[in-house]
């Protein structure tokens, strides 16, 4: 099967080196897609987790090797460090071959719209108002991931596909939803200050596509809980997909589609159907 060709891929929060990284799903996704540009939106290698425990299976090395191969083969690879791979920020504005390390990255769509990408930890002050709250959040999240890990094993043994218990529980916690809304608002304000039409973030492990007062907010999710990626098709369609045992389209928008390309596609489909 030939790989699916797209214009741009945004992925973040791979957390390679963390026992909860879904590297096999990620490898399958990367092998099934080719892109002109891949934007790594932070927390690619989880140095934070690796301080307390060593977990680096072969699949994690394979992910890095595949990304490096894509860069070598001509894909533009942008690396925006996050808070779990903050050490990479020492190399901002450095280029390693076709790998560019940046604090943020502005992407131009086929229609000339501007999409700015940042990891998202820049907005932590808008979400957590104290260090104690932040620590409590980390502890609670680690426990959620522990539950999620065992739940996934039970489902796999029973023959069911992956489903995130952690994401489900978070969606039912009102304080988590309030924090997500604060994060989204801070991100959109950041985009507006820079004159961008949209923003892509990771960080909070909550994939989404929405429009807030005229500015698009995209969150590409993660590969700890959700196994999601944000794609820009060649006609400008932006899609949010989940990639586990099967591919699931979670959301999309045609707000960045080139009208001429869209008209040509519709005419072609009409001719083929005739």
N, C-alpha and C positions, 0 to 999 in steps of 0.2 A: 504494500500500500504506500503510495506516494505521500510525503508529508504535506500538511496543509500550509499554504503560503499566506502570510499576513504581512501587513506593513510594519506594525509595531506590537511588541509584547511588553507589558509591565508586570513584573512579579516582585514580591517582597516577602520578608519574614519567612525565609526558608528555614532558618535556624539549624543549619548544618552543624553537627556536633552535639545536638540535643536529641535525647532518646525519643522525643515526640515528633521529630521531623518525618514527614511522609515522603521519604526520598524515592521510593519505588514509583509512586504515582507521579512525582515530579519528573523523574527520568522518562516515563512513558509520555508525559505531556511534551517535554522538550524534543523527544525523538519524533513525535508526530507533527511538530510545527517548525516551520522556518520563518524567519522574519528579517526585514532589512535592519531593524533596530531592536535591541533588547535592553530595557531599562530595569536594572536591579535596584529596587527602591528600599534598600536597607535591611539590616539584620539577616544578612546572607550567611555568614558564619557566626555561630553563637559563642563568642569568646567568653561572655558572661557566664553561661552555663558550664563551659568547659573548665572554669576555675574550680568548680566543686566536684565535677565528675567527668571522667573521660569516656566519651562515646563517639567513635568514628568508624562505622562499618564501611565496607567497600563501596556501598551504594552512594555514600556521601562524597567519596573521592570521584566516583563516576560522574556525579552532577557537575563538580568543578571542572573535570576534564572535558565534559561535553560543552560547557559554556566557553572554555578556552578554545576548543576546536572551532566553535561557531565564529568566535572573534577572528581566529586565524584564517577561516574560510571566507571572511568578508563581511560578516555581520557587525554592525556598529554596536558596541557593548558599553553602556553607561553604568557606572557603579556609584550609587549614592549611599554612603555609609549610614547606619542607624545607631541606636543606642547600645545594641548588643555587639556591634562590630565597630565601636567608636574609635578604636586604634587606627582604623584605615583613614580616618579624617586627617591624620598626620600627612597624608599624601594627596590632599585636595589639589586639584588643578594639574596633577601629574598624569601623563599618558603612558601606559605600558603597552606598546604596540597599538592595537585597536581598542584597548580597554581604557576608558576615560573615567577618572575618579572626580566626582563633582559633589558639592554641597546641595545643589539643586540642578534641575535640568529642564530647559524649556523646549518643548516639542511643537513643531508647526504641522498642522493637519493639512490634508489635501486642499482644503478651502482657505488655508491661510490663518486659521484660528490658532491661538496660542494655549498650550496646556503645560502648566508648570508642575513638576514632580518634586516632592520632598518626602523624607521618610515619615515625619509627623511628630517626632519627639519634641520638636520645637514648640508644640502646642500643649505640652504637659502642664504648664502653669495655669492654663485656662481650664484644665480638667481636674487636677489635684491641687488642693489649696494648702496642703501640708505634707511634710516628709513622712509623718506617721501614716497618713492616709495612703500614700504611695507604697509604703512597706506592707501595710495590711492588704493592699491590692495584689502585690506580688505573691504573698503567702496564700491568699485565697485562690489565685489563679493556678498556682502550682498544684493545689489540691484538686481543682477542676480537671487539670490535665491528667492527674493520676487516675481519677474516675474515668475520664475519656479513654485512657489507654486500656484499662481493663474491659470497659464496655465494648471497645472495638475488637478486642480478642474474642470475647464471647460471641459477638455477632459473626465474626469470621468463622469461628468453629461451627456455628449454626448454619452457615452457608448464606448469610445475608451480606449485602454490600455495606461499605463504610457509611456511617452516619455520625455526626458530631454531637455527642451528649453535652459537651462543654458549651457549644454555641447555643444549644437549646436552653440550657440552664441560664446562661447569661441573658438571653432574650426575655426571661421571666423576672429578672431582677431590676426593679425600678431605678435604683441608683446607678446601675450600669448603663441603662438607657439614657439617663440624664447626662452622664459623662460622655457618652457617644455624641449626643446632641451638641454639647459644649465643644467637643473636638471638631465636629463638622462646621460649626459656625466660625471657629477660630481659623480653620483651614480656608474657608471661603473668603473670609476677610483678608487673609494673607494673599490669596490670588487676586483679589480686587485691587489691593494696594500696588500690585505689580502689573496691573492692566491685563491680566490673563483672562481667558474665557473659561478656563476650567483648571482644576487641580487634581492631581493624583497623589494619594497617600497610601501608606501601609500602617504599621505600628500598632493599631488597636485590634487587629484580627477580626475585623467586621466588614466583609465585602459589601459594596453598595454602589449604586448609580442613582444620583438624584440631582435635581436642579433647585438651588436655593436662591431665590430673588434674582434670577437671571444668570447665575454662575453655576456651572456644573461641578459637582463634587463626585469624584471617583475614588473608591477605595478598592485596591486590588486584592485585599484579603491576606491570606497566609497559607503556609503548608505545614502548619502545626495542627490546626483544627479543620479548616475549611477547604483546603486544596483548590485554590481559586487563582485565576489570572485574568488580567484585563487585556483585551485585544483590540487593535485598530485594523479593520479590514482595508483592502486596497481602495474601496470606494469611500472610505471615511467612517463607516459604521463602527461604533464603539460597543464592544460586547464584554460582558462579565460571565465567565464560564467556570463551572466546577469540573475537576478532572479526577475521578476516582476509578472505579471499575467501568464507569461509562462517562461520557461527556454530557453535561447538563448546562443549557443556556439559562442563566439566572436573571439577566436583564440586558437590555441594549438600548441605544439611542441612535437615531439617524440625524441628529442635529448638526453633525459635522460632515455629512455626505455631500459630495459634489453633485449638484443637480443634473449636470450634463452626463456624468457617469451613471447616475441613477436612471435617467431617461434612456440611455443606451442599453442598460441592463434589462429594463422593462420591455423595450422593443425586441431585444434578442429573445427573451423568454416568450414573448407573444408569437414570434416567428417559429420558434421551436415547438410551441404547443399547437400551431396551426396544422 
